Amino acid sequence: MNMDKLRGYLNVAIIIAVLTVGYAALSAAGTYGSSIQPSSYRSFYVTSQGKAVGVPDVAEFTFSVTTQGGTDLGALQTQNTTAVNKAIAFVKGDGVDVKDIQTSGYDISPRYTSCQYAYSSITPCPPPTIVGYTVSQNVDVKVRDFTKIGDILAGVVKNGANTVSSLQFTIDDPTSVEAQARADAITKAQAQAQAIAQEAGFSVGRLLSVNTNNYQPVYAYAKNMSAPAGLGGASAPAPTIEPGSEEVQVSVTLQYEIK
């Protein structure tokens, strides 16, 4: 075989190889383009909200003990802690588990002298000095036996708490209720997607993405209960507490390919 024919075969082989690589590149680019096009340029979104109702199984509230006195801070702290411990002991004695009792705040605030400054006087106010302290503690409590809520709310006041507040009801494990609400939202969103496609004259393609957002409101059913310091809530009757129901809402956004 002479050199001219050999060169000719090599040139043909090179041309075929270049064409093959080019075709493969174009084919890959076309496949990639069709895979990203629906989500980037040919897709639409629908958003819907689903709801489900559950019955709360946990009542939560906060009780506070506030002690105010002179400059003997140690004595005030002892007095405050004694009252808090008495209220906690009552809560435990009424069947509340220790894991459902949590100290959520401890505060010591100084009180200063005040000066009634007369603008016509040439005597300035003296520097403020501490005349006493206020010690307060907050304790969060979860009650799972709803038959005891009223007695516990009244009892902590009788056993040293100055204030009971922030009563609210929640579902301890809302997973199943959220699942019901999410299924409701997806069903509504799917129907909405089909309706939009029919009205706009196209077909619903692949589901490209799903985004959810849970919203679980918590309802409070009682106002603050207070007792004057030192009186211990002498003879107030236990309130009647009703947990009611809790509505869990889930918002779902679906992204579909346009066919």
VOPAGU-2260 file (C-alpha; in pm, 1 decimal, decimal comma):
REM VOPAGU-2260
SITE   aa  ch    i         X         Y         Z
SITE  MET   A    0       0,0       0,0       0,0
SITE  ASN   A    1     148,1     334,0    -102,8
SITE  MET   A    2     172,2     632,2     130,2
SITE  ASP   A    3     -95,8     837,1     -49,8
SITE  LYS   A    4    -364,2     570,6       6,1
SITE  LEU   A    5    -259,4     534,7     371,2
SITE  ARG   A    6    -290,3     907,6     424,3
SITE  GLY   A    7    -633,9     898,5     263,8
SITE  TYR   A    8    -757,3     625,3     497,3
SITE  LEU   A    9    -624,7     812,1     798,7
SITE  ASN   A   10    -798,4    1132,9     694,2
SITE  VAL   A   11   -1129,5     947,2     649,0
SITE  ALA   A   12   -1091,2     782,4     991,0
SITE  ILE   A   13   -1022,2    1118,6    1155,6
SITE  ILE   A   14   -1325,9    1277,1     991,1
SITE  ILE   A   15   -1549,9     988,7    1104,1
SITE  ALA   A   16   -1415,7    1015,1    1461,4
SITE  VAL   A   17   -1475,8    1392,1    1473,3
SITE  LEU   A   18   -1831,5    1349,0    1343,3
SITE  THR   A   19   -1902,3    1076,1    1597,6
SITE  VAL   A   20   -1777,0    1285,5    1890,6
SITE  GLY   A   21   -1971,5    1586,5    1768,0
SITE  TYR   A   22   -2292,4    1388,6    1736,1
SITE  ALA   A   23   -2249,3    1243,8    2084,6
SITE  ALA   A   24   -2192,1    1592,6    2226,2
SITE  LEU   A   25   -2498,6    1731,1    2052,4
SITE  SER   A   26   -2707,4    1437,3    2168,2
SITE  ALA   A   27   -2590,9    1480,6    2528,9
SITE  ALA   A   28   -2658,3    1853,7    2513,3
SITE  GLY   A   29   -3004,9    1790,8    2377,9
SITE  THR   A   30   -3079,9    1539,1    2653,3
SITE  TYR   A   31   -2950,1    1776,9    2921,3
SITE  GLY   A   32   -3146,1    2064,4    2774,4
SITE  SER   A   33   -3470,7    1868,3    2773,6
SITE  SER   A   34   -3409,8    1761,9    3133,9
SITE  ILE   A   35   -3365,0    2114,8    3265,7
SITE  GLN   A   36   -3610,3    2290,6    3039,9
SITE  PRO   A   37   -3928,6    2182,7    3219,8
SITE  SER   A   38   -3813,3    2308,4    3559,9
SITE  SER   A   39   -3654,1    2625,9    3422,7
SITE  TYR   A   40   -3889,6    2737,7    3147,0
SITE  ARG   A   41   -4186,5    2501,0    3118,5
SITE  SER   A   42   -4324,2    2445,1    3465,2
SITE  PHE   A   43   -4586,9    2592,3    3693,9
SITE  TYR   A   44   -4662,6    2598,6    4065,5
SITE  VAL   A   45   -4976,9    2539,5    4268,7
SITE  THR   A   46   -5013,8    2609,7    4640,1
SITE  SER   A   47   -5287,1    2480,7    4866,6
SITE  GLN   A   48   -5355,7    2455,5    5236,9
SITE  GLY   A   49   -5480,5    2148,4    5420,3
SITE  LYS   A   50   -5635,7    2132,2    5764,6
SITE  ALA   A   51   -5691,6    1866,5    6028,5
SITE  VAL   A   52   -5834,5    1891,9    6377,7
SITE  GLY   A   53   -5679,1    1719,8    6676,6
SITE  VAL   A   54   -5760,8    1709,6    7045,4
SITE  PRO   A   55   -5484,7    1855,4    7269,0
SITE  ASP   A   56   -5336,1    1612,7    7518,7
SITE  VAL   A   57   -5100,7    1847,2    7707,2
SITE  ALA   A   58   -5177,9    2161,5    7907,1
SITE  GLU   A   59   -4887,8    2398,4    7968,5
SITE  PHE   A   60   -4871,7    2692,4    8207,6
SITE  THR   A   61   -4616,9    2903,0    8395,8
SITE  PHE   A   62   -4625,9    2999,5    8762,0
SITE  SER   A   63   -4411,7    3273,0    8914,3
SITE  VAL   A   64   -4293,1    3354,0    9264,7
SITE  THR   A   65   -4185,8    3714,9    9326,3
SITE  THR   A   66   -4030,3    3821,1    9657,3
SITE  GLN   A   67   -3954,3    4183,2    9736,8
SITE  GLY   A   68   -3765,8    4313,2   10038,2
SITE  GLY   A   69   -3467,6    4501,0   10175,8
SITE  THR   A   70   -3097,2    4477,5   10108,8
SITE  ASP   A   71   -3047,4    4134,0   10266,9
SITE  LEU   A   72   -3034,6    3952,6    9933,6
SITE  GLY   A   73   -2951,8    3614,3   10085,9
SITE  ALA   A   74   -3263,8    3621,5   10302,9
SITE  LEU   A   75   -3479,3    3719,2   10001,8
SITE  GLN   A   76   -3337,4    3437,7    9789,9
SITE  THR   A   77   -3402,5    3187,4   10067,6
SITE  GLN   A   78   -3760,2    3311,4   10106,1
SITE  ASN   A   79   -3820,9    3297,4    9732,3
SITE  THR   A   80   -3668,8    2951,6    9689,5
SITE  THR   A   81   -3869,0    2814,8    9981,3
SITE  ALA   A   82   -4193,1    2933,1    9821,1
SITE  VAL   A   83   -4096,3    2794,7    9478,4
SITE  ASN   A   84   -3997,9    2458,2    9626,5
SITE  LYS   A   85   -4328,6    2437,9    9811,0
SITE  ALA   A   86   -4524,3    2504,3    9490,8
SITE  ILE   A   87   -4314,8    2249,2    9297,1
SITE  ALA   A   88   -4365,1    1990,4    9571,8
SITE  PHE   A   89   -4740,2    2043,1    9543,7
SITE  VAL   A   90   -4729,9    1997,3    9165,4
SITE  LYS   A   91   -4527,2    1675,8    9197,6
SITE  GLY   A   92   -4760,2    1550,9    9469,3
SITE  ASP   A   93   -5055,2    1601,0    9235,4
SITE  GLY   A   94   -4909,3    1356,6    8983,4
SITE  VAL   A   95   -4701,2    1577,6    8751,2
SITE  ASP   A   96   -4383,6    1400,7    8638,7
SITE  VAL   A   97   -4051,8    1570,4    8719,1
SITE  LYS   A   98   -3965,0    1582,1    8345,4
SITE  ASP   A   99   -4268,0    1808,6    8294,1
SITE  ILE   A  100   -4146,7    2072,2    8542,7
SITE  GLN   A  101   -3880,3    2318,5    8430,3
SITE  THR   A  102   -3740,9    2639,2    8579,2
SITE  SER   A  103   -3761,7    2888,6    8294,3
SITE  GLY   A  104   -3644,6    3208,3    8461,9
SITE  TYR   A  105   -3457,0    3342,7    8764,1
SITE  ASP   A  106   -3418,2    3716,1    8810,6
SITE  ILE   A  107   -3271,1    3946,5    9074,8
SITE  SER   A  108   -3347,1    4317,2    9032,0
SITE  PRO   A  109   -3218,0    4594,7    9259,2
SITE  ARG   A  110   -3443,5    4882,4    9369,5
SITE  TYR   A  111   -3292,1    5227,6    9399,3
SITE  THR   A  112   -3372,7    5543,7    9590,9
SITE  SER   A  113   -3577,5    5796,0    9398,6
SITE  CYS   A  114   -3520,0    6171,1    9405,7
SITE  GLN   A  115   -3804,3    6418,7    9372,9
SITE  TYR   A  116   -3588,4    6683,1    9210,9
SITE  ALA   A  117   -3718,2    7038,7    9235,0
SITE  TYR   A  118   -3608,0    7243,4    8937,9
SITE  SER   A  119   -3599,3    7559,0    9152,4
SITE  SER   A  120   -3366,5    7399,2    9403,3
SITE  ILE   A  121   -2994,6    7443,6    9377,9
SITE  THR   A  122   -2936,2    7113,7    9556,7
SITE  PRO   A  123   -2885,1    6829,7    9306,0
SITE  CYS   A  124   -3018,6    6478,9    9358,5
SITE  PRO   A  125   -2774,9    6248,7    9536,6
SITE  PRO   A  126   -2645,3    5941,1    9352,0
SITE  PRO   A  127   -2898,5    5655,2    9358,2
SITE  THR   A  128   -2841,2    5386,0    9617,4
SITE  ILE   A  129   -2981,7    5037,4    9644,7
SITE  VAL   A  130   -3261,6    5017,0    9898,6
SITE  GLY   A  131   -3372,1    4660,3    9830,2
SITE  TYR   A  132   -3406,6    4373,6    9585,4
SITE  THR   A  133   -3678,0    4185,9    9402,0
SITE  VAL   A  134   -3623,6    3813,9    9340,8
SITE  SER   A  135   -3844,7    3621,4    9100,2
SITE  GLN   A  136   -3855,1    3270,4    8958,7
SITE  ASN   A  137   -4065,9    3127,5    8675,1
SITE  VAL   A  138   -4149,6    2758,0    8645,1
SITE  ASP   A  139   -4307,1    2592,7    8338,8
SITE  VAL   A  140   -4538,8    2298,3    8401,7
SITE  LYS   A  141   -4696,6    2042,8    8167,9
SITE  VAL   A  142   -5010,5    1865,0    8284,3
SITE  ARG   A  143   -5119,4    1550,9    8100,9
SITE  ASP   A  144   -5415,7    1459,1    8320,4
SITE  PHE   A  145   -5676,7    1717,0    8227,3
SITE  THR   A  146   -5897,6    1626,8    8522,8
SITE  LYS   A  147   -5635,7    1785,4    8750,9
SITE  ILE   A  148   -5567,0    2110,8    8566,7
SITE  GLY   A  149   -5805,8    2330,1    8763,9
SITE  ASP   A  150   -5688,3    2198,4    9101,2
SITE  ILE   A  151   -5322,1    2239,0    9006,4
SITE  LEU   A  152   -5372,4    2597,3    8884,8
SITE  ALA   A  153   -5545,7    2693,6    9207,7
SITE  GLY   A  154   -5309,7    2486,1    9422,1
SITE  VAL   A  155   -4984,2    2646,6    9309,6
SITE  VAL   A  156   -5121,6    2986,1    9410,1
SITE  LYS   A  157   -5221,5    2852,9    9752,3
SITE  ASN   A  158   -4874,9    2704,3    9788,5
SITE  GLY   A  159   -4664,6    3012,4    9726,1
SITE  ALA   A  160   -4699,1    3126,7    9362,7
SITE  ASN   A  161   -4790,2    3491,8    9305,1
SITE  THR   A  162   -4899,2    3449,5    8944,5
SITE  VAL   A  163   -5017,9    3174,2    8710,9
SITE  SER   A  164   -5007,2    3261,9    8341,7
SITE  SER   A  165   -4967,6    3146,6    7980,6
SITE  LEU   A  166   -5209,1    2855,3    7996,4
SITE  GLN   A  167   -5218,8    2684,4    7658,6
SITE  PHE   A  168   -5306,2    2346,4    7512,0
SITE  THR   A  169   -5095,7    2153,3    7263,2
SITE  ILE   A  170   -5074,4    1813,9    7097,0
SITE  ASP   A  171   -4765,2    1643,9    7235,6
SITE  ASP   A  172   -4697,0    1447,3    6915,0
SITE  PRO   A  173   -4872,4    1620,5    6622,7
SITE  THR   A  174   -4722,6    1387,4    6359,4
SITE  SER   A  175   -5043,1    1202,5    6273,5
SITE  VAL   A  176   -5254,2    1518,7    6261,2
SITE  GLU   A  177   -4994,0    1691,7    6041,8
SITE  ALA   A  178   -5000,4    1390,4    5806,9
SITE  GLN   A  179   -5377,1    1426,0    5768,9
SITE  ALA   A  180   -5346,6    1798,3    5699,8
SITE  ARG   A  181   -5064,3    1741,6    5450,4
SITE  ALA   A  182   -5265,1    1476,0    5262,2
SITE  ASP   A  183   -5557,7    1717,2    5244,4
SITE  ALA   A  184   -5330,4    1992,4    5109,0
SITE  ILE   A  185   -5175,8    1765,7    4843,0
SITE  THR   A  186   -5517,4    1645,6    4724,5
SITE  LYS   A  187   -5635,4    2004,8    4687,6
SITE  ALA   A  188   -5314,7    2109,3    4509,2
SITE  GLN   A  189   -5339,8    1820,4    4262,5
SITE  ALA   A  190   -5697,5    1912,7    4177,6
SITE  GLN   A  191   -5594,2    2276,9    4140,5
SITE  ALA   A  192   -5312,9    2179,9    3900,8
SITE  GLN   A  193   -5549,0    1981,2    3680,4
SITE  ALA   A  194   -5800,5    2266,9    3675,8
SITE  ILE   A  195   -5535,2    2522,1    3577,0
SITE  ALA   A  196   -5400,0    2296,7    3301,5
SITE  GLN   A  197   -5747,6    2240,1    3158,4
SITE  GLU   A  198   -5830,1    2612,0    3160,5
SITE  ALA   A  199   -5493,0    2707,0    3008,3
SITE  GLY   A  200   -5497,1    2433,4    2744,2
SITE  PHE   A  201   -5198,9    2219,3    2840,0
SITE  SER   A  202   -5137,2    1887,1    3015,7
SITE  VAL   A  203   -4985,7    1830,5    3356,6
SITE  GLY   A  204   -4647,4    1661,5    3330,6
SITE  ARG   A  205   -4405,6    1526,1    3586,0
SITE  LEU   A  206   -4409,0    1637,3    3948,6
SITE  LEU   A  207   -4080,0    1828,8    3981,8
SITE  SER   A  208   -4079,1    1941,9    4345,8
SITE  VAL   A  209   -4281,3    1943,5    4668,5
SITE  ASN   A  210   -4247,1    2202,7    4945,3
SITE  THR   A  211   -4444,1    2199,3    5270,9
SITE  ASN   A  212   -4486,4    2447,4    5552,8
SITE  ASN   A  213   -4650,9    2347,2    5880,6
SITE  TYR   A  214   -4840,0    2590,5    6097,5
SITE  GLN   A  215   -4973,0    2466,4    6428,9
SITE  PRO   A  216   -5155,1    2733,1    6628,5
SITE  VAL   A  217   -5176,3    2706,2    7006,5
SITE  TYR   A  218   -5483,1    2837,5    7183,2
SITE  ALA   A  219   -5488,7    2984,1    7533,9
SITE  TYR   A  220   -5807,2    2942,6    7735,2
SITE  ALA   A  221   -5747,0    3121,0    8064,3
SITE  LYS   A  222   -5633,4    3460,4    8182,7
SITE  ASN   A  223   -5366,9    3516,7    8445,0
SITE  MET   A  224   -5458,9    3413,1    8797,9
SITE  SER   A  225   -5294,6    3621,0    9069,0
SITE  ALA   A  226   -5291,9    3625,7    9446,1
SITE  PRO   A  227   -5170,7    3915,4    9665,2
SITE  ALA   A  228   -4829,8    3839,2    9811,8
SITE  GLY   A  229   -4859,6    3680,3   10153,4
SITE  LEU   A  230   -5223,4    3572,3   10118,8
SITE  GLY   A  231   -5155,4    3254,1    9926,1
SITE  GLY   A  232   -5475,4    3266,2    9723,6
SITE  ALA   A  233   -5676,6    3195,7   10035,6
SITE  SER   A  234   -6012,3    3059,1    9919,3
SITE  ALA   A  235   -6036,9    3100,9    9542,1
SITE  PRO   A  236   -6221,9    2807,1    9381,7
SITE  ALA   A  237   -6045,5    2592,2    9124,1
SITE  PRO   A  238   -6127,5    2709,4    8770,1
SITE  THR   A  239   -6299,6    2484,6    8519,2
SITE  ILE   A  240   -6066,3    2438,3    8221,4
SITE  GLU   A  241   -6175,9    2306,4    7881,7
SITE  PRO   A  242   -5904,1    2208,0    7628,4
SITE  GLY   A  243   -6123,9    2238,6    7318,9
SITE  SER   A  244   -5964,6    2133,9    6989,7
SITE  GLU   A  245   -5662,0    2239,1    6789,4
SITE  GLU   A  246   -5651,3    2294,3    6414,8
SITE  VAL   A  247   -5325,9    2201,1    6242,3
SITE  GLN   A  248   -5262,5    2361,2    5904,1
SITE  VAL   A  249   -5012,1    2252,2    5638,8
SITE  SER   A  250   -4933,7    2452,0    5324,1
SITE  VAL   A  251   -4808,8    2256,2    5020,9
SITE  THR   A  252   -4652,9    2392,5    4700,6
SITE  LEU   A  253   -4622,1    2154,6    4403,3
SITE  GLN   A  254   -4419,2    2223,0    4090,6
SITE  TYR   A  255   -4531,5    2044,3    3772,7
SITE  GLU   A  256   -4389,2    2013,0    3424,7
SITE  ILE   A  257   -4597,9    2165,5    3147,1
SITE  LYS   A  258   -4667,5    1922,7    2862,7
